[in-house]
């Protein structure tokens, strides 16, 4: 049952990265892709109906984590208190940047909140990537299951690392570039004319960087934490995951070259999903490894709630997830198609 809930939490966080990832990427790129106020409104209208709903998966994933693995929730939210507060403020600023820009029709006002939207989106992608890097690398857990991390120490992974070191910064850069590409493919799919052409061009420029940084990050992960290969050796079927990563990147590049916007976006979704599923597969059964004594690591077994609660909770989770999926299918079907550049369907 613990493994089932581990997979469910992982799937919910993967859904968040794929769905909210494209509007984070759109936020990173909207100042580059959109040259006029009308074009920026087009970009915002492309994500406007869904961006806040996409963030529900982050809240739901956190709530599921609290229910299924309360000890992990307590330990991680205590040790990562500073970066979590920074992420919270960035999420707030991102929403402010989207909604406040339309309150006054002046260039200074709109330009300021466009900058807020860009900066908060860019920093969020880096922070989320660095957070995953911290989990993979490990944290200095104590015997009571808690830990403290300074913002940085000597910039090297080790028994007493900081939140930022060369490895977690690399993970942040991978997330920044990958989600920017994801956002570019989404905007290419949702827009036409000049915006479509710019989004395609930027996606083509980002694709080689994603390929290089993905390869470097995988090599760095094996160097920093060799244990991640253990599950792949024990269960060779797991090698299908990196094969999917490589295949999705190849398909993505091919679709970008052929100007097939929807298949390119779907290939980007598969790439992100395979990367995150691969990380979960490599970590299992660990949910927060110790960077010092491996015996102190938090696993799905020493952090899970009672077996009866997990069994009953699965019924309620199934009911709730069906409602959420139904809502998202309805919203995405209602707002399918391209956003018109003439401004007739702009809401921002």
ABEGO torsion letter per residue (X at the ends): XAAAAAAAAAAAAAAAAAAAAAAAAAAAAAAAABABAAAAAAAAAAAAAAAAAAAAAAAAAAAAAAAABAAAAAAAAAAAAAAAAAAAAAAAAAAAAAAAAAABBBAAAAAAAAAAAAAAAAAAAAAAAAAAAAAAAEBBBBAAGBBBBBABBAGBBBABBBABBAAAAAAAAAAAAAAAAAAAAAAAAABBEAAAAAAAAAAAAAAAAAAAAAAAAAAAAAAABAAAAAAAAABAAAAAAAAAAAAAAAAAAAAAAAGBAAAAAAAAAAAAAAAAAAAAAAAOABABBBABBAAABBBAAAABBBAAAAAAAAAAAAAAAAAAAAAAAAAAAAABEBBBAAGAABAX
